[in-house]
Amino acid sequence: MTSKETAPKWLLPSVMPTVVILITLLPVFCSTAEVNCSQPDQPSLLAALSPAFDLRAIRPVEDQQTYTNISVYFTLYGILGVWWRNEFISWDPEQCGIHSISLPKEKFWVPDIVINEFMEENKAPSVPFVYLFNDGTVKDAFPVRVVSSCNLNIYTFPFDIQNCSLTFNSYIYYAIEIRVFLGRDTEITTELSKKVMTTMGEWELLDITAKKRVNNDESGLYIDMLAFYIRVRRRSTMYVVNLLLPSCFLITLDLFSFLLPPKSTDRSAFKMTLILGYSVFLLIMNDLLPVTGNTIPLINVFFSLCLALMVASLLETILITNLLSNSSDFSPVPRWIRVLVLNFLGCLVCMPRKTEKPKDSEQRKNAVVTGFESDEGSPGTGQSAGEDKALHELRSLSHILQAIRSEVEQQQKGNQSSEEWIQVGFIIDRLLFGLYIVFISVSFLTIIIVWVNSYYN
């Protein structure tokens, strides 16, 4: 126990002088306001700066209570520039003959500025040098390939506008040591980024804004952050030409298929061909649709409705074909279908129910039959045998006419029921045709409005 207790006592004096010497040497070096060069050239400046290179492991400030200001220069698809001041270095440009010098990065303390939204390792080529200016300002410019996470709102795809953010901060230093500031106005950053992104990718840059994350912790024991908010708009021309227009053409072609007469042509075969072609089209273009996001894109709903209308039109065509072929075998139209379809929907689609034929001829037939029956019910007493025979023939003829009449009436009732079923089919066909027109018109207007609004937001 004695050896363990005495070891720190003799080690401590040997460590303390080292610390004291370090703290003493630091102000001595920094107290020299400028580096003195023997000759006005770069080798002399480099030789004069050599003592400062040994201090690269510590933050370059005279007083450790002073925080280092890090200015961030950001350009989308460009170079990330970071500036700070090294208080250990400065020189007279007239004496040394140069205002700035490029030196290896490993000779200096470099702030650990990172981007919080990084999802992958930066694969951009590294720059091994930094620029050192005569007032001690250090510029570290290096390319960054950012693969970041961004919460996408794809409801209005392909006319969507996305808001993404890039947050710059130190990884280990608190705000009492490092504070991050905006080094260039966001309008300039936006203009420079727009020039770079003119012909790059499917996104169009709208604007870039910056905001300092405010923290009310007076102790400064928090990470200082600077956030850039990037607003980009998707270039929608490719999606309109490859997705929306072909879909609109196919649905319009299915609309005009209602003009084909169902009695003389096989409309169902034509519609089945359209559905097959539309399904193949959606499978081919499936890679262009987004697969990430919190909501279902409106364009997916549009495609689903188009396919649903095509299937509904095919089912309706099958129904009409069945009514035209087998309506005579059906039972009479139920009352609720007669009221809903023939009366209400028929007037709605400008196909009112046909008026029934006048019953004057039927009344005449009834009068004739009644006359025959009255004649045969009161025969005269003075009639001859020939008249009796003629009357018997008339009675036989009356029974035959009654049988024919009942058969004709039954046939007319069947024809009327068949005509009503056929009328129901045609009303449904006209109704679906109107729904097609309304759907296509509303879809076109919605697409145009959303498209125009996306370019004015």
Secondary structure, 3 states (H helix, E strand, C coil): CHHHHHHHHHHHHHHHHHHHHHHHHHHHHHHCCCECCCCCCHHHHHHHHHHHHCCCCCCCCCCCCCCEEEEEECCCCCEEEEEEECCCCCECHHHHCCCEEEEEHHHCCCCCEEECCECCCCCCCCCCEEEEECCCEEEEEEECCCCECCCCCCCCCCCCEEEEEEEEEECCCCCCCEEEEECCCHHHHHHHHHHHCCCCCCEEEEEEEEEECCCCCCCCCCCCEEEEEEEEEECCHHHHHHHHHHHHHHHHHHHHHHHCCCCCCCHHHHHHHHHHHHHHHHHHHHHHCCCCCCCCCHHHHHHHHHHHHHHHHHHHHHHHHHHHHHHHHCCCCCHHHHHHHHHHHHHHCCCCCCCCCCCHHHHHHHHHHHHHHHHHHCCCCCCCHHHHHHHHHHHHHHHHHHHHHHHHHHHHHHHHHHHHHHHHHHHHHHHHHHHHHHHHHHHHHHHHHHHHHHCCC
